[in-house]
């Protein structure tokens, strides 16, 4: 029988789980041009510091909604951080923004991510929002395909170029 999952709001007791899962997934999400020449431990630390700075800047906002996906037995297997309302620069209307999502590798492909995304979309809709946005590392083909499969379309491309080193 297939595993069943549910989504609930995160509690302070989930902080260690979320931080640990985030750290395990950093290598798939790191900006490839910015980590050239770094060891994996250095990448994880740099990504951790960047995420901590970003989250600290949002700490005073009431708009961060963190959810956790868990098995029927209560084992946490994924999380999603949603900003609501985030302002759409184009329309100036409130929108949802998926800040971060992570799923334990052994639960990939079992619709845990889709369940978390659907919950975020439902929340934004219930709050009166008509749009949800996210960023994804273009080098992470699995994540890009996951979002496409769940109805997300590419709107923008952000290009980068390293200006130091042998290639410049």
N, C-alpha and C positions, 0 to 999 in steps of 0.2 A: 504494500500500500504506500502511495507517495506521501512524503512528509507534508504536513500542513503548517502554515506560518500565519502569524498575526502581527499587526503593527500597533504599538502603544507609544505614548509620550515617554521620553527618556526621563530618568531621575538622576540625582547626583550619584547614585550607586552605579550608574552606567558609564561614568566618566572614564574609568580605567579601561573598560572594554573598548570604548570609542577611540581613545588615544592609542591603545595597542593596535587596533585594527587599522587605524589611519597610518601608523608607522610602518606596518607590514605592507601597505599598498603604495607607499611613497614612490618606489622605484618605477612603477607604471605611470605615475602622474607627474613626475619631475619634468621641468622644462628643459628639454634635451640640450639646447644651445647654452644654457646657463650652468649646466653641471659637467661640461666637458672637462676631463682631467681629474675629476673628483672621485674619491673612493666611495663605495656604497655607504659606509658609515657616515662619511662627510655629507653625502646627499641627504640621508635620513635626518641628520642633525640640522642641516640648512632648511629642509622642508618643514621640520618641526618648529624651528624658530619663526619661519615665515607664517605658518599657520597660527602659532600662538600670538604673533603680532596682529594678524588680521582679526582673530577672535577677540583679542583684548580691545581692539578698536570698536568692536560691536558689542562689547560687554554691557554698555549702558542702554542698549536698544531693547525694547520689548518685543522686537520683531523676529527674534531667532526662535524657531520651533524645531526641536530635535526629536526625532522619532527613532524607535528601535524595532527591528523585526526580530521575532523570536519563534522558536519551534513550539509545538503543543506542550512540550515539557518545560518551557520557560527558558530555554537556552538562547541567549542573544546571538544572532548570526549576521546582523547588518544594522546600519544606521543611516539616517539622512538628516542633514541640516538645511533648513529652509528659511530664507529671509522673506518676511512678509510684514508690511509692504515694502518692496523695493521700488524705486521710481524708474519708470521707463523713460529714458532720455528723449526718445522720439515723440511719444504721445503725451508724456507728462502724466500718465495714469498709473495708478499703483499696479504692480505686477509681482509675481512670485519669482524668487531666484534660488535655485538649488545651489547652495554654497559648497556642499560636500556630501558624498555618498560613498559607502563602503560596504562590501559583503564579504564574509569569510570565503576564501577560495573554494573550499569543499562544497559550498552552497551556490557557486556560480552555475548559471544555466537552469536553475530550479525556480525561477520567477520571483526570487526574493527582491531583487532590485526593482522589478516591474511593480511589485506590491508596494514598495516604498515610494516609488515615483507616483503611482496612482493615488496613494494617500496624500502626497504633497499637492498633486493637481486638484484633488477633491477639496482640500483645505482652502486653496487659493480661490476656487470656484465658490465655495460657501461664504468666503469673505467678500465676494463681489468682484474678484479679479477675473480678467479675461485672457491673461497671458502669463506664461511661465518661461523662464530662461535659465540657461546654464552655460558654463564653459567646460570644454573637454580638451584634453591634450590630444592634438592631431596625430601624434605618434602612437597613441593607444588605440589601435584599430578595433580591439574587442569592445572597448567602451563606446567608440564612435558608432559601431554597428548596433550595440545595445540601444543607444538613444534613437537611432534611425528606426529600429524595429518598434520602438515605443512611440513613434509619431513625431519625433523631433527633426526639424529641418535646419540645415546650415543657413545662417543668415549672414555671418561675417567671417572673414578669415583674418587672423592676426599673424603677420609675418615678422620674423626676427632675423637678425644677422649679428654674429659675434664680431666685434671690431678689434679684438686683440688675439694674438696667437699666430700660428704659422699660416692659417688660411686667409688672413686679412690682407 
